[in-house]
């Protein structure tokens, strides 16, 4: 009598029981993508949003709003004198009023006022929606994590992770969420782009854009031991073995995801090298952006969203580069000079390609800076969380528009205040989501990016 192999071994039976419970936990991941085991498959939002993708330019360190996008001529009357306002607590000691050394001019049909620090960006004034009433509760650089996640004390998913969780990615050959920061991590490090309790597929992929060579931007992008054709043959053989293994384990969605990860890694070898290689841009485009690190970062950002990456975050640099406690005139002029042309070019390039209408571009830091001079040096400004500026462009926001206001000196937001959760709720709304309904079940409760806070700032919407 022939020996019959049992349908399931004891180990396989236990494994299937475990996978059954695992599949229950995966239900939330698949809820947005139907039956697809690929968590980055494109998904529909709650309603038709104006924006399909996001480029977030993070001016880490805290640029001064009164020197960039929030002119305060009243400071001139009190130059060198104490301000007649409530004294607000700052990290360090500040003294007399410090009028901006930079001139402001009105630009575009809207007459939007922009500092001389950003002449190229000012050419797109009619595309900018400037929020002058941002405020936060965090007076130090830990606020960077708050801006990115909505929470400071506990681990929470980043904005980019929530966006890719909700929408998936339009590219199956690149990560859905890419973070570009040259020469190392900013303050707060990787928690600024982590997925936290969301599945790891939604975490940001960090790229050190200090590398000029596209081959070095992503580690191990090339297999040094196999030619591409041989690697494809090897991967096909591995795929056949994995499919044979999978046939007896139809419930194992994690195995399917792992198979797809091998395929994505292979496809990225071609697509990523192309996306990060700005030398492939035509000469007129490279001339538009200019030279240097920021030009390269902005060109790459456009190339990535053009290829379907859902969320791209571009950092000015590692650490806190805009943190001008001293030598503000020199440092702000240098920093703005490094990025102004490139950011202005990004907006123009997106508009020329017909992409600005459905690409949301954001710029801002973790706080602003005081309208008073920092002591004892007397050449810079301290942190100011009570009132600062963010601007948005494209993606369904009102161009050439100013929302909210700080007081006449720029100390604190006094009109139509916008908090971090309000900003996040507005971003999600522009992408087609009700921020109260985009949730993920974890540890027995439904979490959302805005926690129990946040209101959509409807005044900035088209």
Secondary structure, DSSP 4 states (H G I P E B T S, - for coil): -PPPPPSS-HHHHHHHHHHHHHHHHHHHHHTTSTT-S-TTS----SS--S-SEEEEEE-TTT--GGGTT---THHHHTBTS--SSPPPP-SS-EEEE---SS-EEEETTTTEEEEGGGHHHHTTGGGEEEEEEE--S--STTHHHHHHHS-SSS----HHHHHHHHH--S-SSS-SEEEE-TTS-BTTGGGGT--TTS-GGGS-EEE-TT--SHHHHSTT-S-SSS-HHHHHHHHHHHHHHHHHHHHT-TT-HHHHHHHHHHHHHHHHHHHHHHHT-GGGS-HHHHHHH-SSHHHHHHHHHHHHHHTT-SEEEEESSSB-TT--SS-HHHHHHHHHHHHHHHHHHHHHHHHHTT-GGGEEEEEE-S-EE-SEEETTT-SS--EE-SSEEEEEESTTB-TTEEE-EE-TTSSSEEES-B-HHHHHHHHHHHTT--TTT-EEEETTEEEETTTT-----GGGB-
